[in-house]
Amino acid sequence: MEKLEALEAKYLKLKAQRDSLKRQRDHLESELALARAPLEAMQREEDKQRALRHRQQSKLPIPPEALRLRVHGAADEVTFLSLGDAIAFGVREILIAEARPMESFQRILDFGCGCGRVIRFFEGLPKSCELFATDIDPEAISWCRENLKDLATFSRNNDEPPLDFAPDSFDFILAISVFTHLPESLELAWLRELKRIARPGAILFLSVHGQTRFWRVPSASYDELERRGFCYARCGVTAGLPDYYQASFHSEAYIQEHWSKFFYLRGIVPLCSQDVVICQK
Ligand SMILES: C[S@@+](CC[C@H](N)C(=O)[O-])C[C@H]1O[C@@H](n2cnc3c(N)ncnc32)[C@H](O)[C@@H]1O
């Protein structure tokens, strides 16, 4: 009986400590948010200037709101353009760090290109680089075909492989925010397919929701993520995209164990709130 009371007292003490730590954390978080506010305002202004500059300098049309929303989750043009620009810039920087600058590739594929948020910022590459892009979304692809035709060759693919490309077709493949939405069976099928169409030595940048996004994992999926290092969480349907298009999250250990069956893994680096897995065939 005494032991039980002692345990109960200990439990209550720990609970009080936990509540106090939670209050301290909330307080620190609100202080941090205040401190960050001016920086975030500066970032927003910089993003806006960047987007305006792109609109002035590039003749490429901007996709309609419905298509932007589908890939970007927000309706405004400014963040659509500035995030696309930031991702494209980050991709080029990582390639330079890998000693494989974008200009060194001959055939580049943007897998899951959507309405061209990223690929539009690859305008101006030398003629020796041929750009291809593919997506399941027929409306996005037909918009790209009409409006970005001088930039790349666009094609529509099915939910499942294969793609209409010969083996060993590309020396660089980019998939931004595609493996962040697939169930495991489709993920494995697409990894196998991308390996098929990559040339020996090709580089692939495949982005995932890594550790820094785990706070977005719905509580019902947290156990699975802890247990397996991977979870596929149902978050609702995105209008215009198939039902399987949900949210998946990957730990580094899961990537190392499963993706290394397909590719040599050169590293995992952060890029605009996702992680890019740098793979090599
Ligand atoms: C978040 S959007 C990103 C689009 C583009 N990569 C970007 O960064 O703007 C995800 C894209 O993946 C596409 N997608 C989903 N499943 C796919 C699949 N099996 N094959 C090709 N694309 C797919 C969707 O249609 C959508 O355009």
The ligand as an SDF file (V2000), in Angstrom:
LIG
                    3D

 27 29  0  0  0  0  0  0  0  0999 V2000
    3.6030   18.5640  -54.7420 C   0  0  0  0  0  0  0  0  0  0  0  0
    3.4900   18.3130  -56.4590 S   0  0  0  0  0  0  0  0  0  0  0  0
    5.0960   18.8200  -56.9760 C   0  0  0  0  0  0  0  0  0  0  0  0
    5.1620   19.1800  -58.4190 C   0  0  0  0  0  0  0  0  0  0  0  0
    6.5500   19.6680  -58.8860 C   0  0  0  0  0  0  0  0  0  0  0  0
    7.5600   18.6570  -58.7110 N   0  0  0  0  0  0  0  0  0  0  0  0
    6.9090   20.9260  -58.1110 C   0  0  0  0  0  0  0  0  0  0  0  0
    7.7940   20.8740  -57.2510 O   0  0  0  0  0  0  0  0  0  0  0  0
    6.2470   21.9310  -58.3410 O   0  0  0  0  0  0  0  0  0  0  0  0
    3.5320   16.5510  -56.6630 C   0  0  0  0  0  0  0  0  0  0  0  0
    3.3550   16.1180  -58.1110 C   0  0  0  0  0  0  0  0  0  0  0  0
    3.5470   14.7050  -58.1920 O   0  0  0  0  0  0  0  0  0  0  0  0
    2.6840   14.2150  -59.1820 C   0  0  0  0  0  0  0  0  0  0  0  0
    2.5680   12.7540  -59.0620 N   0  0  0  0  0  0  0  0  0  0  0  0
    1.9300   12.0350  -58.1100 C   0  0  0  0  0  0  0  0  0  0  0  0
    2.0090   10.7190  -58.3740 N   0  0  0  0  0  0  0  0  0  0  0  0
    2.7700   10.6100  -59.4950 C   0  0  0  0  0  0  0  0  0  0  0  0
    3.2150    9.5100  -60.2800 C   0  0  0  0  0  0  0  0  0  0  0  0
    2.8820    8.2580  -59.9710 N   0  0  0  0  0  0  0  0  0  0  0  0
    3.9290    9.7600  -61.3860 N   0  0  0  0  0  0  0  0  0  0  0  0
    4.2500   11.0420  -61.7400 C   0  0  0  0  0  0  0  0  0  0  0  0
    3.8550   12.1160  -61.0400 N   0  0  0  0  0  0  0  0  0  0  0  0
    3.1230   11.9090  -59.9400 C   0  0  0  0  0  0  0  0  0  0  0  0
    1.3960   14.9870  -58.9320 C   0  0  0  0  0  0  0  0  0  0  0  0
    0.5290   14.9440  -60.0110 O   0  0  0  0  0  0  0  0  0  0  0  0
    1.9430   16.3810  -58.6460 C   0  0  0  0  0  0  0  0  0  0  0  0
    2.0440   17.1540  -59.8170 O   0  0  0  0  0  0  0  0  0  0  0  0
  1  2  1  0
  2  3  1  0
  2 10  1  0
  3  4  1  0
  4  5  1  0
  5  6  1  0
  5  7  1  0
  7  8  2  0
  7  9  1  0
 10 11  1  0
 11 12  1  0
 11 26  1  0
 12 13  1  0
 13 14  1  0
 13 24  1  0
 14 15  1  0
 14 23  1  0
 15 16  2  0
 16 17  1  0
 17 18  1  0
 17 23  2  0
 18 19  1  0
 18 20  2  0
 20 21  1  0
 21 22  2  0
 22 23  1  0
 24 25  1  0
 24 26  1  0
 26 27  1  0
M  CHG  2   2   1   9  -1
M  END
$$$$
